[in-house]
Amino acid sequence: MPERNRPPDEHRYTITEVAQLTGLRAHTLRWYEEMGLVTDVGRGPGGRRSYEASHLRWLDFLAQVRETGMTVADLTRYVELVREGEKSAAERLALLEAHRCRLGDQAARLERCLRHVDDRLASYRRAEQRLALATEQTSGRSGHPAPPASATGRPAGAPVPAYA
């Protein structure tokens, strides 16, 4: 059927288009095919790869699980299980549940790290505010007399910023 008469889901994509649409490099797309992670890629004139919308959906899934840290070995095993059909559903479920558990652990660790970074940022912001206030008072812009400076050049009693 000519391209212009095909329904949208039957549109064919070149490897360049797929790379642009998925964010995967053409090299990665070829490697996925070589590894058997992507199958049934058609060939157009001159043997050029020709992808379908179903490939795009599958590649999106592959990209997502790879981005979340699923190993190539686990991904390869998952693909093998998918090809086995319904009889492997329980094993696929177990594989994805294990991956999700690892992601949950990772998310909890990242959340703890994020709280530490947020605490440090808040500390820096408080120190900057104190320093700005002390500088303002020293320069006399506040309308109040500036406190005497210590030997360090900071106003007497001004807190030392905790940047460490």
C-alpha positions in Angstrom: 0.0 0.0 0.0 1.5 3.4 -0.8 2.7 5.4 2.1 0.2 8.2 1.8 -2.7 5.7 2.0 -1.5 3.9 5.1 -3.2 4.5 8.5 -1.0 6.4 10.9 -0.1 3.3 12.9 1.4 1.7 9.7 3.8 4.6 9.1 7.4 3.4 8.6 10.3 5.1 10.3 14.0 5.3 9.2 16.7 4.6 11.8 17.4 8.4 11.8 13.7 9.2 12.6 13.6 6.5 15.3 16.8 7.9 16.9 15.3 11.4 16.9 12.0 10.2 18.3 13.4 7.9 21.0 16.6 9.8 21.9 18.5 6.6 21.3 21.6 6.7 19.1 21.5 4.8 15.8 24.4 2.7 17.1 22.3 1.7 20.1 19.3 0.8 17.8 21.6 -1.4 15.7 23.1 -3.0 18.8 19.6 -3.7 20.3 18.7 -5.5 17.1 21.9 -7.4 17.0 21.4 -8.5 20.7 17.8 -9.6 19.8 16.2 -7.0 22.0 14.4 -5.6 19.0 13.1 -8.0 16.3 11.2 -7.9 13.0 12.8 -4.7 11.8 11.9 -4.5 8.2 14.2 -3.5 5.4 13.4 -0.9 2.8 15.2 0.0 -0.4 18.9 -0.7 -0.2 18.5 -2.8 3.0 17.8 0.2 5.2 16.0 -0.4 8.4 12.3 0.3 8.5 10.6 0.6 11.9 6.9 0.5 12.8 5.0 2.3 15.5 5.1 -0.9 17.6 8.9 -0.7 17.5 8.8 2.8 18.9 6.6 1.7 21.8 8.9 -1.2 22.5 12.0 1.0 22.3 10.4 3.4 24.7 10.0 0.6 27.2 13.5 -0.6 26.7 14.9 3.0 27.1 12.8 3.4 30.3 14.0 0.3 32.0 17.6 0.9 30.9 17.4 4.4 32.3 16.2 3.1 35.6 19.3 0.8 35.8 18.0 -2.5 34.6 21.0 -4.5 33.5 21.4 -5.7 29.9 21.4 -9.3 31.2 18.0 -8.8 33.0 16.7 -7.0 30.0 17.8 -9.8 27.7 16.1 -12.3 30.0 12.9 -10.3 30.1 12.8 -10.2 26.3 13.4 -14.0 26.1 10.5 -14.4 28.5 8.2 -12.1 26.5 8.9 -14.3 23.5 7.9 -17.4 25.4 4.4 -15.9 25.8 1.9 -16.4 28.5 3.6 -19.3 30.1 6.4 -17.0 31.3 4.1 -14.3 32.8 4.9 -15.2 36.4 8.6 -15.0 35.8 8.3 -11.7 33.9 6.2 -10.4 36.8 8.9 -11.5 39.3 11.7 -10.0 37.3 9.9 -6.6 37.0 8.9 -6.7 40.7 12.5 -7.3 41.7 13.6 -4.4 39.5 10.9 -2.2 41.0 12.1 -3.1 44.5 15.6 -2.0 43.6 14.2 1.2 42.2 12.3 1.8 45.5 15.5 1.3 47.5 17.3 3.7 45.2 14.6 6.3 45.4 14.7 6.1 49.2 18.5 6.6 49.1 18.2 9.5 46.7 15.5 11.1 48.9 17.8 10.9 51.9 20.6 12.5 49.8 18.2 15.2 48.6 17.3 16.1 52.2 21.0 16.5 53.1 21.5 18.7 50.1 18.4 20.8 50.9 19.7 21.1 54.5 23.1 22.3 53.3 21.5 24.8 50.9 19.3 26.2 53.7 22.4 26.6 55.9 24.2 28.5 53.1 21.2 30.7 52.5 20.9 31.6 56.2 24.7 32.3 56.4 24.4 34.6 53.3 21.5 36.4 54.9 23.4 36.9 58.1 26.5 38.1 56.2 24.4 40.5 54.1 22.8 41.9 57.2 26.1 42.3 58.9 27.6 44.0 55.8 24.6 46.4 55.7 25.0 47.3 59.3 28.7 47.8 58.9 28.2 50.2 56.0 25.6 52.1 57.9 22.9 51.7 55.3 20.5 50.4 57.8 20.2 53.7 59.6 21.6 52.1 62.8 25.1 52.7 64.0 27.5 50.0 62.8 28.9 47.8 65.6 32.6 47.8 66.1 34.6 45.5 63.8 36.5 42.6 65.2 40.1 41.8 64.3 38.7 39.6 61.4 37.0 42.5 59.8 33.5 41.2 60.7 31.3 43.2 63.0 31.8 42.1 66.6 29.4 39.3 67.4 28.7 38.6 63.7 28.3 34.9 63.1 31.0 33.1 61.1 29.4 31.5 58.0 29.3 27.8 58.2 30.3 26.8 54.6 32.0 23.5 55.4 
